[in-house]
Amino acid sequence: MSEEYRKMWQDLGINMKRHDALMGALPAIFEQVYLGQKGRPQAMGFYDFVVSEIHGLRVKELVEHKKQGGKVFGTFCVYVPEEIIVAGGAIAVGLCGGADFSVPTAEQILPRNLCALIKSAVGFKLGGICPYFQVADVIIGETTCDGKKKTWEILDEYVPTYVMDLPNSRTPADQALWIGELKRFIGKVEETTGNRVTPDSLAQATALINGKRAALARLFELRRARPAPISGLDALLAVQISFYDDPARFTQKTNELCDELEARVKAGQGVAPANAKRILYAGTPMPIPFWTIPSLIERTGAIVVAEESCTGSRLFAGGDTAIPNDGLDAQLAAIANRQFQTNCACFTPNDARIEDILRMAREFEADGVIHFSLSFCQPYNLESVRVQRALMDAGIPVLVLEGDYTEEQAGQLRTRIEAFVETL
């Protein structure tokens, strides 16, 4: 790492000893999981570069943005409206939280029987390991589960944390409540940035983020092809980086990747044989560097063709957000309408998510579905009961898994995944 980066991290208050340990381990993990894949698209070089600079170049861009008077909002959830943050002249960036490395630090203050994603994220902040936490002016939480809801109260003691109250149903009354939350959030963005969110600025920001979602939707559409033109691991990496990278740059690079994949599809080229078993992933999100599930699946010779997840299809659910020209109220209603087509497990009832999984299994010609939930993630663990039943009734093989980010769990998951793929 360059001396420039080391000084930047020190200025941000990073715990250099622990950060060096993390950054020393990540390249070897990435090389083992990713760089040995055969037939990778050339355009994946961009995403490999982003990982190599994961705490470097992008953090430097955020620091420069702040030097120019800009603000940075740290986010965890697809329900946080990036359009509104961008419309206020700020940058939205995803936060660290996909590694067991930081969990012991969080368990010094949080219960152990809490999902690994929450503990990992909080541990990255408490341990001073994540520069995205350190550079953020405010953290945006949301009430998608009881664990998060109560954790934000604790996290607020360490970093300013603003909470968006997401309804747990999707009736017209709930949508009206969410529109009220979006209006309240505009107030927070304006207070933090000192800038007004206007119909024009929100329209421009919405168009920008629509472009990013459209690029991701295009990537997923191309994955329907047989043979699959890209591995599930590589597609997941692109999705993970969408939470961090500059939206315009990410959109351009992802469309370039899709151009290459389109050529592959036309030529009948793939990263696995046409008869390789096709797997649909469903369940909890997979933030960097949690690559365990697709890695274990694809080591069996199967291919992950889609993810029904917040690091997957939920990112672009509902398509483009409409951009009405008759004021902020209409624009916020359009944002809420699109967001309410995102099938988070926090919703009750949530039949739409089950229908979505069944639809994706058919459209992506999945031979089987693997549903993974983090341990102690009550919404997804409980919802897996109905998901499993619906898939079995439809004659679609399904494997329900539960685990965390540890190597011990990975070994246990490997055995079950290998056995499941052999039965297909």
C-alpha positions as semicolon CSV with decimal commas, in nm:
position;residue;x (nm);y (nm);z (nm)
1;M;0,000;0,000;0,000
2;S;0,126;0,348;-0,084
3;E;0,239;0,590;0,183
4;E;-0,031;0,827;0,057
5;Y;-0,299;0,575;0,147
6;R;-0,142;0,497;0,483
7;K;-0,143;0,864;0,577
8;M;-0,505;0,893;0,462
9;W;-0,607;0,599;0,679
10;Q;-0,420;0,738;0,976
11;D;-0,590;1,075;0,928
12;L;-0,925;0,895;0,927
13;G;-0,845;0,733;1,262
14;I;-0,800;0,381;1,129
15;N;-0,655;0,120;1,364
16;M;-0,354;0,051;1,146
17;K;-0,246;-0,273;1,311
18;R;-0,584;-0,438;1,262
19;H;-0,636;-0,280;0,921
20;D;-0,298;-0,410;0,803
21;A;-0,399;-0,760;0,917
22;L;-0,723;-0,739;0,717
23;M;-0,562;-0,596;0,404
24;G;-0,285;-0,853;0,427
25;A;-0,535;-1,140;0,419
26;L;-0,783;-1,011;0,159
27;P;-0,562;-1,040;-0,155
28;A;-0,488;-1,408;-0,089
29;I;-0,857;-1,482;-0,032
30;F;-0,955;-1,299;-0,349
31;E;-0,689;-1,474;-0,555
32;Q;-0,797;-1,814;-0,427
33;V;-1,169;-1,754;-0,487
34;Y;-1,163;-1,546;-0,805
35;L;-0,847;-1,542;-1,007
36;G;-0,832;-1,916;-1,066
37;Q;-1,163;-1,918;-1,252
38;K;-1,143;-2,025;-1,615
39;G;-1,282;-1,821;-1,901
40;R;-1,349;-1,504;-1,705
41;P;-1,471;-1,206;-1,913
42;Q;-1,191;-0,957;-1,982
43;A;-1,413;-0,676;-1,850
44;M;-1,391;-0,829;-1,501
45;G;-1,048;-0,665;-1,482
46;F;-1,221;-0,345;-1,371
47;Y;-1,388;-0,515;-1,075
48;D;-1,065;-0,692;-0,982
49;F;-0,897;-0,350;-0,979
50;V;-1,168;-0,206;-0,755
51;V;-1,113;-0,487;-0,505
52;S;-0,739;-0,430;-0,515
53;E;-0,811;-0,066;-0,428
54;I;-1,108;-0,137;-0,203
55;H;-0,985;0,084;0,081
56;G;-0,772;0,306;-0,141
57;L;-0,884;0,492;-0,450
58;R;-1,257;0,511;-0,371
59;V;-1,188;0,627;-0,015
60;K;-0,951;0,888;-0,156
61;E;-1,232;1,011;-0,383
62;L;-1,463;1,039;-0,083
63;V;-1,201;1,231;0,115
64;E;-1,154;1,471;-0,175
65;H;-1,531;1,514;-0,197
66;K;-1,538;1,611;0,170
67;K;-1,250;1,856;0,124
68;Q;-1,466;2,032;-0,135
69;G;-1,743;2,067;0,124
70;G;-1,937;1,754;0,026
71;K;-2,090;1,498;0,261
72;V;-2,084;1,118;0,267
73;F;-2,374;0,899;0,381
74;G;-2,295;0,543;0,489
75;T;-2,574;0,295;0,409
76;F;-2,663;-0,068;0,475
77;C;-2,986;-0,131;0,286
78;V;-3,139;-0,104;-0,062
79;Y;-3,433;0,076;0,099
80;V;-3,217;0,381;0,171
81;P;-3,301;0,604;-0,129
82;E;-2,970;0,680;-0,297
83;E;-3,147;0,923;-0,532
84;I;-3,230;1,160;-0,247
85;I;-2,872;1,154;-0,115
86;V;-2,732;1,231;-0,459
87;A;-2,994;1,500;-0,515
88;G;-2,857;1,677;-0,206
89;G;-2,506;1,683;-0,353
90;A;-2,381;1,401;-0,125
91;I;-2,243;1,053;-0,194
92;A;-2,398;0,729;-0,072
93;V;-2,159;0,443;-0,002
94;G;-2,203;0,093;0,135
95;L;-2,037;0,000;0,464
96;C;-1,811;-0,290;0,559
97;G;-1,978;-0,601;0,694
98;G;-1,925;-0,945;0,545
99;A;-1,637;-1,096;0,739
100;D;-1,592;-1,283;1,065
101;F;-1,274;-1,079;1,121
102;S;-1,463;-0,801;1,304
103;V;-1,729;-1,007;1,483
104;P;-1,536;-1,065;1,810
105;T;-1,498;-0,688;1,851
106;A;-1,874;-0,637;1,819
107;E;-1,945;-0,918;2,065
108;Q;-1,776;-0,713;2,335
109;I;-2,094;-0,503;2,345
110;L;-2,355;-0,693;2,138
111;P;-2,522;-1,028;2,216
112;R;-2,366;-1,330;2,052
113;N;-2,706;-1,458;1,933
114;L;-2,732;-1,182;1,674
115;C;-2,682;-1,222;1,300
116;A;-2,326;-1,209;1,171
117;L;-2,399;-0,925;0,928
118;I;-2,495;-0,685;1,207
119;K;-2,205;-0,792;1,429
120;S;-1,955;-0,772;1,145
121;A;-2,062;-0,419;1,050
122;V;-2,061;-0,287;1,407
123;G;-1,727;-0,457;1,471
124;F;-1,572;-0,279;1,173
125;K;-1,674;0,055;1,325
126;L;-1,581;-0,026;1,685
127;G;-1,246;-0,166;1,577
128;G;-1,165;0,134;1,355
129;I;-1,104;-0,101;1,062
130;C;-1,337;0,027;0,789
131;P;-1,246;0,357;0,618
132;Y;-1,600;0,390;0,479
133;F;-1,732;0,409;0,834
134;Q;-1,458;0,658;0,921
135;V;-1,523;0,888;0,625
136;A;-1,904;0,889;0,660
137;D;-2,065;1,201;0,806
138;V;-2,379;1,010;0,901
139;I;-2,491;0,647;0,896
140;I;-2,837;0,563;0,766
141;G;-3,003;0,268;0,934
142;E;-3,346;0,118;0,868
143;T;-3,591;-0,100;1,058
144;T;-3,584;-0,412;0,843
145;C;-3,543;-0,639;1,147
146;D;-3,552;-0,616;1,525
147;G;-3,178;-0,679;1,545
148;K;-3,097;-0,377;1,331
149;K;-3,367;-0,165;1,494
150;K;-3,210;-0,195;1,838
151;T;-2,850;-0,200;1,715
152;W;-2,886;0,150;1,569
153;E;-2,945;0,286;1,920
154;I;-2,610;0,143;2,026
155;L;-2,424;0,239;1,708
156;D;-2,544;0,599;1,746
157;E;-2,321;0,622;2,055
158;Y;-2,017;0,577;1,828
159;V;-2,120;0,749;1,504
160;P;-2,422;0,968;1,416
161;T;-2,691;0,722;1,303
162;Y;-3,019;0,825;1,144
163;V;-3,297;0,565;1,127
164;M;-3,561;0,529;0,856
165;D;-3,874;0,356;0,984
166;L;-3,971;0,103;0,717
167;P;-4,330;-0,030;0,748
168;N;-4,366;-0,407;0,776
169;S;-4,663;-0,432;0,538
170;R;-4,735;-0,292;0,192
171;T;-5,087;-0,157;0,211
172;P;-5,170;0,190;0,073
173;A;-5,154;0,321;0,431
174;D;-4,803;0,175;0,472
175;Q;-4,693;0,331;0,145
176;A;-4,821;0,667;0,267
177;L;-4,618;0,621;0,586
178;W;-4,306;0,544;0,381
179;I;-4,357;0,853;0,164
180;G;-4,365;1,047;0,490
181;E;-4,031;0,886;0,584
182;L;-3,887;0,989;0,247
183;K;-3,996;1,347;0,311
184;R;-3,840;1,333;0,657
185;F;-3,521;1,195;0,502
186;I;-3,506;1,487;0,260
187;G;-3,498;1,710;0,567
188;K;-3,205;1,511;0,707
189;V;-3,016;1,531;0,376
190;E;-3,073;1,905;0,352
191;E;-2,970;1,956;0,714
192;T;-2,650;1,753;0,666
193;T;-2,545;1,895;0,330
194;G;-2,677;2,251;0,350
195;N;-2,825;2,197;0,002
196;R;-3,187;2,194;-0,108
197;V;-3,334;1,884;-0,271
198;T;-3,534;2,025;-0,560
199;P;-3,752;1,855;-0,823
200;D;-3,477;1,918;-1,079
201;S;-3,194;1,782;-0,864
202;L;-3,401;1,477;-0,768
203;A;-3,494;1,413;-1,131
204;Q;-3,127;1,424;-1,235
205;A;-3,022;1,199;-0,947
206;T;-3,302;0,952;-1,022
207;A;-3,193;0,930;-1,386
208;L;-2,837;0,857;-1,271
209;I;-2,939;0,579;-1,032
210;N;-3,188;0,441;-1,285
211;G;-2,890;0,393;-1,515
212;K;-2,708;0,188;-1,254
213;R;-3,012;-0,029;-1,189
214;A;-3,065;-0,079;-1,564
215;A;-2,705;-0,197;-1,606
216;L;-2,753;-0,452;-1,327
217;A;-3,083;-0,567;-1,476
218;R;-2,909;-0,611;-1,813
219;L;-2,638;-0,821;-1,648
220;F;-2,898;-1,049;-1,491
221;E;-3,091;-1,081;-1,817
222;L;-2,778;-1,206;-1,994
223;R;-2,729;-1,471;-1,726
224;R;-3,040;-1,650;-1,851
225;A;-2,837;-1,779;-2,146
226;R;-2,724;-2,138;-2,174
227;P;-2,430;-2,183;-2,144
228;A;-2,394;-1,915;-1,876
229;P;-2,166;-1,637;-2,006
230;I;-2,042;-1,538;-1,658
231;S;-1,997;-1,716;-1,328
232;G;-2,217;-1,645;-1,030
233;L;-1,904;-1,538;-0,843
234;D;-1,819;-1,271;-1,098
235;A;-2,176;-1,146;-1,123
236;L;-2,191;-1,120;-0,744
237;L;-1,867;-0,921;-0,741
238;A;-2,013;-0,666;-0,982
239;V;-2,323;-0,633;-0,765
240;Q;-2,116;-0,593;-0,448
241;I;-1,910;-0,316;-0,605
242;S;-2,227;-0,130;-0,707
243;F;-2,266;-0,035;-0,340
244;Y;-1,927;0,139;-0,332
245;D;-1,834;0,276;-0,670
246;D;-1,922;0,605;-0,839
247;P;-2,263;0,541;-1,001
248;A;-2,176;0,683;-1,344
249;R;-1,846;0,494;-1,364
250;F;-2,006;0,172;-1,242
251;T;-2,284;0,201;-1,500
252;Q;-2,035;0,253;-1,783
253;K;-1,812;-0,037;-1,679
254;T;-2,103;-0,274;-1,619
255;N;-2,251;-0,196;-1,958
256;E;-1,908;-0,268;-2,110
257;L;-1,913;-0,604;-1,929
258;C;-2,261;-0,668;-2,068
259;D;-2,142;-0,586;-2,421
260;E;-1,880;-0,857;-2,386
261;L;-2,133;-1,101;-2,244
262;E;-2,373;-1,033;-2,531
263;A;-2,098;-1,129;-2,775
264;R;-2,037;-1,446;-2,577
265;V;-2,405;-1,537;-2,582
266;K;-2,424;-1,485;-2,960
267;A;-2,116;-1,704;-3,006
268;G;-2,249;-1,971;-2,770
269;Q;-1,955;-1,927;-2,533
270;G;-1,985;-1,985;-2,159
271;V;-1,787;-2,032;-1,841
272;A;-1,939;-2,376;-1,782
273;P;-2,081;-2,649;-2,006
274;A;-2,433;-2,594;-2,135
275;N;-2,552;-2,891;-1,930
276;A;-2,400;-2,766;-1,603
277;K;-2,651;-2,767;-1,319
278;R;-2,803;-2,422;-1,279
279;I;-2,860;-2,289;-0,927
280;L;-3,074;-1,999;-0,808
281;Y;-2,953;-1,844;-0,482
282;A;-3,217;-1,699;-0,251
283;G;-3,192;-1,540;0,092
284;T;-2,979;-1,300;0,290
285;P;-2,740;-1,056;0,120
286;M;-2,373;-1,138;0,059
287;P;-2,152;-0,832;0,119
288;I;-1,780;-0,824;0,039
289;P;-1,588;-1,043;0,121
290;F;-1,855;-1,310;0,179
291;W;-1,816;-1,523;-0,134
292;T;-1,854;-1,859;0,039
293;I;-2,188;-1,981;-0,097
294;P;-2,136;-1,923;-0,472
295;S;-1,776;-2,042;-0,440
296;L;-1,885;-2,372;-0,282
297;I;-2,162;-2,416;-0,540
298;E;-1,942;-2,352;-0,841
299;R;-1,661;-2,573;-0,718
300;T;-1,902;-2,864;-0,769
301;G;-1,926;-2,782;-1,140
302;A;-2,268;-2,617;-1,105
303;I;-2,325;-2,253;-1,196
304;V;-2,514;-1,983;-1,004
305;V;-2,738;-1,814;-1,260
306;A;-2,916;-1,557;-1,040
307;E;-2,955;-1,428;-0,685
308;E;-3,288;-1,341;-0,525
309;S;-3,126;-1,119;-0,268
310;C;-3,041;-0,761;-0,174
311;T;-2,707;-0,836;-0,342
312;G;-2,901;-0,951;-0,644
313;S;-3,236;-0,898;-0,811
314;R;-3,381;-0,677;-0,537
315;L;-3,141;-0,401;-0,638
316;F;-3,337;-0,337;-0,957
317;A;-3,681;-0,470;-0,860
318;G;-3,957;-0,254;-1,001
319;G;-3,745;-0,132;-1,292
320;D;-3,674;0,235;-1,346
321;T;-3,813;0,486;-1,099
322;A;-4,056;0,714;-1,283
323;I;-3,949;1,079;-1,302
324;P;-4,270;1,286;-1,287
325;N;-4,242;1,655;-1,376
326;D;-4,504;1,781;-1,132
327;G;-4,309;1,826;-0,810
328;L;-4,138;1,647;-0,524
329;D;-4,452;1,477;-0,392
330;A;-4,504;1,292;-0,720
331;Q;-4,135;1,200;-0,738
332;L;-4,135;1,061;-0,383
333;A;-4,449;0,860;-0,461
334;A;-4,269;0,712;-0,762
335;I;-3,965;0,621;-0,550
336;A;-4,188;0,458;-0,288
337;N;-4,383;0,269;-0,552
338;R;-4,066;0,117;-0,696
339;Q;-3,920;0,038;-0,354
340;F;-4,236;-0,140;-0,242
341;Q;-4,176;-0,391;-0,523
342;T;-3,859;-0,499;-0,339
343;N;-3,950;-0,819;-0,156
344;C;-3,764;-0,782;0,173
345;A;-3,833;-1,058;0,426
346;C;-3,939;-0,789;0,675
347;F;-4,279;-0,767;0,504
348;T;-4,587;-0,954;0,624
349;P;-4,753;-1,097;0,426
350;N;-4,479;-1,156;0,171
351;D;-4,636;-1,382;-0,090
352;A;-4,476;-1,165;-0,360
353;R;-4,130;-1,288;-0,260
354;I;-4,230;-1,651;-0,293
355;E;-4,387;-1,579;-0,632
356;D;-4,067;-1,399;-0,734
357;I;-3,848;-1,697;-0,640
358;L;-4,072;-1,933;-0,837
359;R;-4,070;-1,698;-1,136
360;M;-3,690;-1,664;-1,130
361;A;-3,645;-2,040;-1,100
362;R;-3,850;-2,084;-1,418
363;E;-3,705;-1,795;-1,617
364;F;-3,341;-1,878;-1,536
365;E;-3,406;-2,252;-1,591
366;A;-3,274;-2,335;-1,246
367;D;-3,224;-2,704;-1,169
368;G;-3,239;-2,624;-0,799
369;V;-3,264;-2,344;-0,545
370;I;-3,033;-2,289;-0,248
371;H;-3,187;-2,071;0,022
372;F;-2,929;-1,939;0,269
373;S;-2,999;-1,747;0,589
374;L;-2,750;-1,613;0,838
375;S;-2,789;-1,769;1,181
376;F;-3,019;-1,564;1,407
377;C;-3,168;-1,385;1,105
378;Q;-3,529;-1,443;1,206
379;P;-3,704;-1,291;0,900
380;Y;-3,521;-1,508;0,646
381;N;-3,499;-1,819;0,862
382;L;-3,872;-1,813;0,927
383;E;-3,963;-1,722;0,571
384;S;-3,756;-2,015;0,443
385;V;-4,030;-2,247;0,574
386;R;-4,285;-2,116;0,324
387;V;-4,024;-2,076;0,049
388;Q;-3,920;-2,441;0,084
389;R;-4,281;-2,559;0,081
390;A;-4,368;-2,357;-0,230
391;L;-4,065;-2,485;-0,421
392;M;-4,132;-2,846;-0,325
393;D;-4,496;-2,810;-0,431
394;A;-4,371;-2,677;-0,767
395;G;-4,137;-2,975;-0,806
396;I;-3,823;-2,761;-0,781
397;P;-3,539;-2,912;-0,571
398;V;-3,443;-2,687;-0,281
399;L;-3,175;-2,686;-0,014
400;V;-3,224;-2,467;0,294
401;L;-2,902;-2,362;0,467
402;E;-2,814;-2,157;0,772
403;G;-2,471;-2,034;0,872
404;D;-2,234;-1,748;0,939
405;Y;-1,903;-1,611;0,809
406;T;-1,668;-1,855;0,985
407;E;-1,443;-2,114;0,816
408;E;-1,594;-2,381;1,041
409;Q;-1,938;-2,311;0,897
410;A;-1,797;-2,313;0,543
411;G;-1,679;-2,669;0,591
412;Q;-2,021;-2,785;0,704
413;L;-2,194;-2,601;0,421
414;R;-1,958;-2,755;0,164
415;T;-2,071;-3,107;0,252
416;R;-2,440;-3,024;0,220
417;I;-2,402;-2,827;-0,103
418;E;-2,198;-3,103;-0,269
419;A;-2,457;-3,363;-0,171
420;F;-2,742;-3,144;-0,301
421;V;-2,583;-3,083;-0,639
422;E;-2,514;-3,455;-0,679
423;T;-2,888;-3,524;-0,645
424;L;-2,990;-3,287;-0,924
